Amino acid sequence: MLDEDEYRLGFGTYSLTDEDGIDALVRAIELGYRHLDTARLYGNEEEVGEAIARTDVDRDDLFVATKIAHFEEPERTPEYVRNGVEESLSRLGIDTIDLLYHHWPRNRDDIETVLPVFNELVDAGRAEHVGVSNYTPADLELAADLLEPSPYAVQAEMHPFLPQEELRTAVRDRDAYFVAYSPIAQGNVFESPEISAIADKHDTNEAAVSLAWLLLKDAVVPIPRSKTPDHIRSNREALEFELDDTDIERIDGIDRQARCEDPDWMEWE
Ligand SMILES: NC(=O)c1ccc[n+]([C@@H]2O[C@H](COP(=O)([O-])OP(=O)(O)OC[C@H]3O[C@@H](n4cnc5c(N)ncnc54)[C@H](OP(=O)(O)O)[C@@H]3O)[C@@H](O)[C@H]2O)c1
């Protein structure tokens, strides 16, 4: 499904809560976004469910992704995962999650606890596809051994300041989609002179340039987040113009590495 044009540009929902969050979600769906990315940790699955219920778009035409993680030791049990996913389904008001991610592993034990439960949930029809997020290439090897079938999508941070070449190669080798979070570097792409020059050339803005660059990469699915009506609309300009080879080389050549999400305890290598 993620290879179809309607789903290639997803919609991130972190911090979209309450009535404003529902409004942003309904607006996004009405403008054509069909792939919604939430998480148990965002505390907004009910708002996502409410937006799905309020729009005229059929549930079957939407692709709903959510995530579960268990960061605290007492929660690290299969029951926590099973019950947590049932709670997500109930808050979202749907029968099946299109893409269920393990949000962020703490260690190998954590991966070994969660992923076998995901297999059960797929067999039981509670999730259509399984994904992993914030996994290193080594974690991906383990995931491929534990999951049946292997992960459908790998979600990780990616934008012009974090091109993720090594991880992308590992994901491509496994025929999975690379879902790119923080695809406009949480607004930092607006500070790049290279990206601003390309935006001027195409009469668009820096966010759209960053998203267009991601969309040109093989099997990469960006999920920008916005609650501002004008941004929700203009981010879709990324689907309407193409960067040329000079633009792509210029962005590929940006010599700046920066992660937006980098907790102290995480070892990326
Ligand atoms: N798996 C994970 O661990 C993980 C981690 C982080 C994020 N995510 C997912 O990825 C999604 C996106 O990442 P993100 O929320 O970190 O960052 P992002 O999408 O890169 O950036 C969001 C920020 O950019 C602003 N923005 C959006 N479009 C804009 C535009 N056209 N012009 C100016 N500003 C614009 C938004 O403000 P406005 O609201 O005012 O537009 C917001 O402050 C999240 O919502 C979440 O679903 C997953």
The ligand as a MOL file (V3000), in Angstrom:
LIG
                    3D

  0  0  0     0  0            999 V3000
M  V30 BEGIN CTAB
M  V30 COUNTS 48 52 0 0 0
M  V30 BEGIN ATOM
M  V30 1 N 9.3150 6.8270 15.7510 0
M  V30 2 C 9.7330 7.8410 16.4770 0
M  V30 3 O 10.4430 7.6710 17.4900 0
M  V30 4 C 9.3690 9.2290 16.0590 0
M  V30 5 C 10.1110 10.3200 16.5440 0
M  V30 6 C 9.7490 11.6000 16.0990 0
M  V30 7 C 8.6810 11.7500 15.2160 0
M  V30 8 N 7.9580 10.6720 14.7900 0 CHG=1
M  V30 9 C 6.7930 10.8130 13.8570 0
M  V30 10 O 7.1930 11.6380 12.7710 0
M  V30 11 C 6.3140 12.7580 12.6790 0
M  V30 12 C 7.0250 13.9680 12.1230 0
M  V30 13 O 8.2050 14.2820 12.8430 0
M  V30 14 P 8.3050 15.5210 13.8460 0
M  V30 15 O 6.9700 15.8370 14.3520 0
M  V30 16 O 9.3960 15.1990 14.8040 0 CHG=-1
M  V30 17 O 8.9090 16.7020 12.9590 0
M  V30 18 P 8.7060 17.3690 11.5080 0
M  V30 19 O 7.5250 16.8350 10.8030 0
M  V30 20 O 10.0420 17.3220 10.8420 0
M  V30 21 O 8.4720 18.9000 11.9200 0
M  V30 22 C 7.3210 19.3400 12.5810 0
M  V30 23 C 7.4830 20.8430 12.8550 0
M  V30 24 O 7.6500 21.5330 11.6190 0
M  V30 25 C 6.6700 22.5660 11.5100 0
M  V30 26 N 6.2310 22.6100 10.0950 0
M  V30 27 C 5.5990 21.6450 9.3980 0
M  V30 28 N 5.3890 22.0390 8.1210 0
M  V30 29 C 5.8720 23.3020 8.0270 0
M  V30 30 C 5.9200 24.2510 6.9770 0
M  V30 31 N 5.4330 23.9790 5.7630 0
M  V30 32 N 6.4620 25.4700 7.2520 0
M  V30 33 C 6.9690 25.7540 8.4790 0
M  V30 34 N 6.9610 24.8950 9.5120 0
M  V30 35 C 6.4150 23.6690 9.2930 0
M  V30 36 C 5.5420 22.1640 12.4190 0
M  V30 37 O 4.8880 23.3190 12.9050 0
M  V30 38 P 3.3350 23.5990 12.5070 0
M  V30 39 O 2.5510 22.6030 13.2850 0
M  V30 40 O 3.1180 25.0090 12.9140 0
M  V30 41 O 3.2240 23.4090 11.0310 0
M  V30 42 C 6.2920 21.4630 13.5440 0
M  V30 43 O 6.7950 22.4120 14.4710 0
M  V30 44 C 5.8210 12.9110 14.1350 0
M  V30 45 O 4.7050 13.7430 14.2350 0
M  V30 46 C 5.5800 11.4820 14.4840 0
M  V30 47 O 4.3730 11.0200 13.9020 0
M  V30 48 C 8.3090 9.4120 15.1800 0
M  V30 END ATOM
M  V30 BEGIN BOND
M  V30 1 1 1 2
M  V30 2 2 2 3
M  V30 3 1 2 4
M  V30 4 1 4 5
M  V30 5 2 4 48
M  V30 6 2 5 6
M  V30 7 1 6 7
M  V30 8 2 7 8
M  V30 9 1 8 9
M  V30 10 1 8 48
M  V30 11 1 9 10
M  V30 12 1 9 46
M  V30 13 1 10 11
M  V30 14 1 11 12
M  V30 15 1 11 44
M  V30 16 1 12 13
M  V30 17 1 13 14
M  V30 18 2 14 15
M  V30 19 1 14 16
M  V30 20 1 14 17
M  V30 21 1 17 18
M  V30 22 2 18 19
M  V30 23 1 18 20
M  V30 24 1 18 21
M  V30 25 1 21 22
M  V30 26 1 22 23
M  V30 27 1 23 24
M  V30 28 1 23 42
M  V30 29 1 24 25
M  V30 30 1 25 26
M  V30 31 1 25 36
M  V30 32 1 26 27
M  V30 33 1 26 35
M  V30 34 2 27 28
M  V30 35 1 28 29
M  V30 36 1 29 30
M  V30 37 2 29 35
M  V30 38 1 30 31
M  V30 39 2 30 32
M  V30 40 1 32 33
M  V30 41 2 33 34
M  V30 42 1 34 35
M  V30 43 1 36 37
M  V30 44 1 36 42
M  V30 45 1 37 38
M  V30 46 2 38 39
M  V30 47 1 38 40
M  V30 48 1 38 41
M  V30 49 1 42 43
M  V30 50 1 44 45
M  V30 51 1 44 46
M  V30 52 1 46 47
M  V30 END BOND
M  V30 END CTAB
M  END
